[in-house]
Every structure is written in structure tokens, then in C-alpha cells.
């Protein structure tokens, strides 16, 4: 059996205790580092989520604006359709008037011919 002097045992215990004490801060520092990394990761996730929410909000705004524009276009189309209908009615009336004028011109030509014959 080996006999180790008590001074040597105290020295070995001290070295073991010092090694354990040194590993404690390192472990604490690594936990702090992991926590810091996790906090950074979570912060990044929150930022990404915020961006997605804002992007969704912008998309909703764009969809709303598109819907409003569509309603405006629909109104413009309805007004254009109404205007075309009115113009069609006016065109029909103008055609009737043109026909009436042509008949009157022909009738006046006949009257002019009759007057010429009478004045001769």
C-alpha cells in the first residue's frame, strides 16, 4: 500500500477543487452564451414574424385598394355602357332626321323643276 503524506492529499484536493471551480464559471459562461444565442434567435424570429405581419397588412391594403379600383372601373364601365346606349338612340334619331331631310331635298328638287316649267 502506498502511503501519501497528508500535505500531498491536501494539494491534490485543492487542485481538484480548483479545477471544479474553474469549470463552474466556464459552464456558466457557456450557459450565458447559449442563452444569448437563443435570445438573439428569438429576436430574429420576432423580427421575421413582424415583417410577415406587416407584409400581410400591406397585402390586405393592396387587396382593398384593388377592390376599390375595381368598383371604380365597374362604375366607369356602367357609365360608358349608358353613354353608348344614349349615343345609339341619338344615332337612330339622326338617321331618321337625315332620311327626312333627304326626302325634303328630293321633294324640293321636284318643286324646283315644276317651278322652272311654269316659268318658262
Backbone as JSON, one array per atom type, in Angstrom:
{
  "sequence": "XXXXXXXXXXXXXXXXXXXXXXXXXXXXXXXXXXXXXXXXXXXXXXXXXXXXXXXXXXXXXXXXXXXXXXXXXXXXXXXXXXXXXXXXXXXXXXXXXXXXXXXXXXXXXXXXXXXXXXXX",
  "N": [[0.81, -1.15, 0.0], [0.42, 2.25, -0.68], [1.64, 5.0, 0.89], [0.6, 8.18, 1.29], [1.73, 11.36, 1.98], [-0.02, 13.61, 4.21], [0.08, 16.28, 3.38], [0.38, 16.11, 0.67], [-2.06, 15.05, -0.06], [-3.78, 17.08, 0.6], [-2.94, 18.92, -1.24], [-3.66, 17.68, -3.64], [-6.43, 17.54, -3.36], [-6.97, 20.26, -3.31], [-6.22, 20.97, -5.9], [-8.13, 19.52, -7.36], [-10.48, 20.71, -6.42], [-10.03, 23.32, -7.29], [-10.0, 22.89, -10.02], [-12.63, 22.1, -10.4], [-13.9, 24.44, -9.6], [-13.03, 26.16, -11.56], [-14.27, 25.04, -13.76], [-16.92, 25.56, -13.27], [-17.46, 28.43, -13.7], [-16.91, 28.4, -16.43], [-18.86, 26.68, -17.39], [-21.09, 28.17, -16.62], [-20.6, 30.42, -18.17], [-20.86, 29.29, -20.68], [-23.55, 28.61, -20.62], [-24.63, 31.13, -20.4], [-23.79, 32.08, -22.86], [-25.23, 30.34, -24.57], [-27.83, 31.07, -23.84], [-27.77, 33.71, -24.65], [-27.44, 33.35, -27.39], [-29.86, 32.04, -27.92], [-31.68, 34.07, -27.22], [-30.99, 35.95, -29.14], [-31.69, 34.5, -31.42], [-34.45, 34.19, -30.99], [-35.16, 36.87, -31.05], [-34.58, 37.44, -33.69], [-36.51, 35.78, -34.86], [-38.85, 37.04, -33.96], [-38.59, 39.48, -35.26], [-38.73, 38.59, -37.92], [-41.33, 37.55, -37.89], [-42.76, 39.9, -37.38], [-42.2, 41.28, -39.73], [-43.53, 39.62, -41.55], [-46.16, 39.95, -40.68], [-46.5, 42.68, -41.18], [-46.12, 42.61, -43.93], [-48.31, 41.05, -44.64], [-50.27, 42.82, -43.82], [-49.8, 44.91, -45.6], [-50.4, 43.54, -47.94], [-53.14, 43.15, -47.53], [-53.97, 45.8, -47.59], [-53.31, 46.4, -50.25], [-55.01, 44.61, -51.56], [-57.46, 45.65, -50.74], [-57.32, 48.19, -51.93], [-57.22, 47.4, -54.6], [-59.76, 46.26, -54.82], [-61.32, 48.55, -54.42], [-60.53, 50.03, -56.67], [-61.49, 48.34, -58.62], [-64.25, 48.56, -58.24], [-64.55, 51.24, -58.92], [-63.79, 51.08, -61.61], [-65.8, 49.42, -62.52], [-68.02, 51.07, -62.17], [-67.31, 53.05, -64.0], [-67.42, 51.56, -66.35], [-70.14, 50.92, -66.39], [-71.22, 53.51, -66.67], [-70.12, 54.14, -69.14], [-71.37, 52.24, -70.72], [-74.02, 53.1, -70.46], [-73.76, 55.61, -71.68], [-73.09, 54.78, -74.27], [-75.46, 53.5, -74.99], [-77.22, 55.72, -74.99], [-75.97, 57.2, -77.0], [-76.44, 55.51, -79.13], [-79.22, 55.7, -79.37], [-79.39, 58.42, -80.04], [-78.04, 58.33, -82.47], [-79.8, 56.81, -83.98], [-82.01, 58.58, -84.06], [-80.8, 60.7, -85.44], [-80.38, 59.43, -87.89], [-83.04, 59.08, -88.71], [-83.72, 61.79, -88.99], [-81.93, 62.49, -91.0], [-82.91, 60.95, -93.13], [-85.41, 62.16, -93.39], [-84.64, 64.73, -94.14], [-83.4, 64.15, -96.59], [-85.61, 63.27, -98.04], [-87.06, 65.65, -98.07], [-85.3, 67.24, -99.54], [-85.33, 65.95, -102.01], [-88.02, 66.31, -102.58], [-88.05, 69.09, -102.7], [-86.47, 69.46, -104.95], [-88.1, 68.41, -106.88], [-90.17, 70.3, -106.72], [-88.75, 72.58, -107.51], [-88.19, 71.9, -110.15], [-90.78, 71.82, -111.16], [-91.49, 74.52, -110.85], [-89.71, 75.74, -112.6], [-90.63, 74.76, -115.02], [-93.08, 76.01, -115.04], [-92.4, 78.7, -115.15], [-91.26, 78.99, -117.6]],
  "CA": [[0.0, 0.0, 0.0], [1.18, 3.48, -0.78], [1.3, 6.0, 1.88], [0.77, 9.54, 0.74], [1.74, 12.29, 3.1], [-1.21, 14.44, 4.25], [0.28, 17.51, 2.64], [0.16, 15.8, -0.74], [-3.5, 14.85, -0.24], [-4.36, 18.41, 0.62], [-2.6, 19.56, -2.53], [-4.45, 17.05, -4.69], [-7.81, 18.01, -3.16], [-7.03, 21.65, -3.71], [-6.18, 21.02, -7.37], [-9.43, 19.02, -7.83], [-11.45, 21.75, -6.12], [-9.77, 24.46, -8.18], [-10.44, 22.5, -11.37], [-14.1, 22.14, -10.37], [-14.3, 25.84, -9.52], [-12.8, 26.77, -12.88], [-15.25, 24.53, -14.72], [-18.21, 26.19, -12.96], [-17.66, 29.63, -14.5], [-16.95, 28.07, -17.86], [-20.19, 26.15, -17.64], [-21.98, 29.33, -16.51], [-20.39, 31.26, -19.34], [-21.42, 28.64, -21.86], [-24.99, 28.74, -20.5], [-24.92, 32.52, -20.77], [-23.63, 32.16, -24.32], [-26.38, 29.67, -25.19], [-28.99, 31.93, -23.63], [-27.6, 34.88, -25.52], [-27.74, 32.89, -28.75], [-31.3, 31.79, -28.01], [-32.35, 35.37, -27.22], [-30.75, 36.51, -30.47], [-32.5, 33.73, -32.36], [-35.84, 34.57, -30.77], [-35.31, 38.25, -31.55], [-34.65, 37.32, -35.15], [-37.82, 35.21, -35.2], [-39.85, 38.09, -33.73], [-38.44, 40.45, -36.36], [-39.27, 37.96, -39.13], [-42.78, 37.5, -37.73], [-43.25, 41.27, -37.55], [-42.14, 41.59, -41.17], [-44.61, 38.89, -42.21], [-47.43, 40.59, -40.33], [-46.56, 43.93, -41.94], [-46.31, 42.25, -45.33], [-49.71, 40.66, -44.75], [-51.06, 44.05, -43.71], [-49.65, 45.6, -46.89], [-51.18, 42.78, -48.91], [-54.54, 43.46, -47.29], [-54.18, 47.16, -48.09], [-53.29, 46.33, -51.7], [-56.25, 43.97, -51.99], [-58.53, 46.63, -50.55], [-57.19, 49.21, -52.98], [-57.61, 46.75, -55.86], [-61.22, 46.14, -54.81], [-61.88, 49.9, -54.65], [-60.29, 50.36, -58.07], [-62.39, 47.53, -59.43], [-65.58, 49.18, -58.14], [-64.5, 52.47, -59.72], [-63.8, 50.67, -63.02], [-67.14, 48.9, -62.82], [-68.88, 52.25, -62.34], [-66.94, 53.69, -65.27], [-67.95, 50.71, -67.42], [-71.6, 51.11, -66.43], [-71.47, 54.83, -67.24], [-69.8, 54.06, -70.57], [-72.45, 51.47, -71.34], [-75.17, 54.0, -70.52], [-73.46, 56.61, -72.71], [-73.2, 54.13, -75.58], [-76.89, 53.31, -75.24], [-77.75, 57.03, -75.35], [-75.44, 57.57, -78.33], [-77.14, 54.68, -80.12], [-80.54, 56.33, -79.55], [-79.18, 59.67, -80.78], [-77.69, 57.96, -83.85], [-81.05, 56.41, -84.63], [-82.77, 59.81, -84.33], [-80.13, 61.43, -86.51], [-80.66, 58.74, -89.14], [-84.41, 59.46, -89.1], [-83.69, 63.18, -89.46], [-81.25, 62.51, -92.3], [-83.87, 60.44, -94.12], [-86.44, 63.19, -93.6], [-84.01, 65.82, -94.91], [-83.22, 63.68, -97.97], [-86.93, 63.3, -98.68], [-87.4, 67.06, -98.32], [-84.45, 67.73, -100.64], [-85.9, 65.39, -103.24], [-89.3, 66.99, -102.81], [-87.77, 70.46, -103.14], [-85.98, 69.38, -106.34], [-89.31, 68.26, -107.72], [-90.85, 71.6, -106.74], [-87.95, 73.49, -108.34], [-88.42, 71.5, -111.55], [-92.14, 72.27, -111.53], [-91.44, 75.98, -110.98], [-88.98, 76.04, -113.83], [-91.54, 74.5, -116.14], [-94.13, 77.02, -115.03], [-91.82, 79.99, -115.51], [-90.79, 79.01, -118.98]],
  "C": [[0.87, 1.24, 0.0], [0.73, 4.43, 0.3], [1.62, 7.36, 1.3], [0.75, 10.48, 1.92], [0.51, 13.18, 3.06], [-1.05, 15.74, 3.49], [0.01, 17.28, 1.16], [-1.33, 15.63, -1.01], [-4.21, 16.2, -0.27], [-4.1, 19.09, -0.71], [-3.43, 18.99, -3.66], [-5.9, 17.51, -4.58], [-7.97, 19.45, -3.61], [-7.04, 21.77, -5.22], [-7.52, 20.57, -7.93], [-10.51, 20.08, -7.59], [-11.27, 22.96, -7.03], [-10.24, 24.14, -9.59], [-11.97, 22.55, -11.45], [-14.59, 23.58, -10.35], [-14.1, 26.54, -10.86], [-13.84, 26.3, -13.89], [-16.62, 25.16, -14.48], [-18.38, 27.49, -13.75], [-17.71, 29.34, -15.99], [-18.32, 27.53, -18.23], [-21.21, 27.29, -17.59], [-21.85, 30.24, -17.72], [-20.99, 30.61, -20.58], [-22.95, 28.69, -21.82], [-25.4, 30.16, -20.88], [-24.8, 32.7, -22.28], [-24.79, 31.52, -25.04], [-27.65, 30.51, -25.04], [-28.94, 33.15, -24.53], [-27.92, 34.51, -26.96], [-29.24, 32.66, -28.93], [-32.09, 33.1, -28.05], [-32.18, 36.03, -28.58], [-31.61, 35.81, -31.52], [-33.98, 34.1, -32.23], [-36.1, 35.99, -31.26], [-35.41, 38.24, -33.06], [-35.99, 36.77, -35.6], [-38.93, 36.24, -35.02], [-39.79, 39.12, -34.85], [-39.02, 39.87, -37.64], [-40.79, 37.88, -39.07], [-43.4, 38.88, -37.94], [-43.26, 41.65, -39.02], [-43.27, 40.89, -41.91], [-45.97, 39.52, -41.92], [-47.58, 41.89, -41.11], [-46.79, 43.65, -43.41], [-47.75, 41.83, -45.57], [-50.62, 41.87, -44.69], [-51.0, 44.82, -45.02], [-50.45, 44.88, -47.97], [-52.67, 43.06, -48.76], [-54.87, 44.85, -47.82], [-54.23, 47.15, -49.62], [-54.56, 45.66, -52.24], [-57.44, 44.91, -51.84], [-58.51, 47.7, -51.62], [-57.6, 48.63, -54.33], [-59.13, 46.61, -55.94], [-61.88, 47.5, -55.07], [-61.7, 50.3, -56.11], [-61.23, 49.59, -58.98], [-63.81, 48.11, -59.42], [-65.62, 50.45, -58.99], [-64.56, 52.12, -61.21], [-65.17, 50.15, -63.43], [-68.12, 50.05, -63.02], [-68.59, 52.93, -63.67], [-67.49, 52.88, -66.45], [-69.46, 50.88, -67.53], [-71.97, 52.46, -67.03], [-71.19, 54.83, -68.74], [-70.89, 53.31, -71.32], [-73.71, 52.34, -71.49], [-74.97, 55.05, -71.6], [-73.58, 56.01, -74.11], [-74.66, 53.89, -75.96], [-77.52, 54.62, -75.69], [-77.27, 57.46, -76.73], [-76.11, 56.76, -79.43], [-78.53, 55.26, -80.41], [-80.4, 57.61, -80.37], [-78.85, 59.36, -82.23], [-78.94, 57.56, -84.62], [-81.89, 57.63, -84.99], [-82.13, 60.61, -85.45], [-80.35, 60.76, -87.87], [-82.08, 59.05, -89.64], [-84.43, 60.88, -89.66], [-83.02, 63.27, -90.82], [-82.19, 62.02, -93.41], [-84.95, 61.49, -94.43], [-85.87, 64.33, -94.43], [-83.83, 65.39, -96.36], [-84.55, 63.68, -98.73], [-87.33, 64.74, -99.01], [-86.56, 67.63, -99.47], [-84.98, 67.22, -101.97], [-87.22, 66.09, -103.59], [-89.07, 68.42, -103.31], [-87.22, 70.47, -104.57], [-87.17, 69.24, -107.3], [-90.05, 69.59, -107.83], [-90.08, 72.59, -107.61], [-88.15, 73.17, -109.83], [-89.8, 71.99, -112.03], [-92.17, 73.77, -111.7], [-90.74, 76.4, -112.27], [-89.89, 75.84, -115.06], [-92.65, 75.57, -116.21], [-93.6, 78.37, -115.49], [-91.32, 80.03, -116.95], [-91.82, 79.5, -119.91]]
}
